[in-house]
Amino acid sequence: MSEFLHMGGYAAYVWPSYGLALVILVYNLIGPLAQHRRLRAAILRKARRAGRHAR
């Protein structure tokens, strides 16, 4: 196991690369969900304002 974690001397390059890839993948999952939530809230606010002015 130690040899695997050491990655043949390249662990200082390999593990940060895996970490960065994981961060990017998580962002690619969470980012659009957060943007969708914000956009939906903005649309609902705009629809409520339009409904008040229509009366």
Buried (B, 14 or more C-beta within 10 A) or exposed (E): EEEEEEEEEEEEEBEEEEEEEEEEEEEEEEEEEEEEEEEEEEEEEEEEEEEEEEE
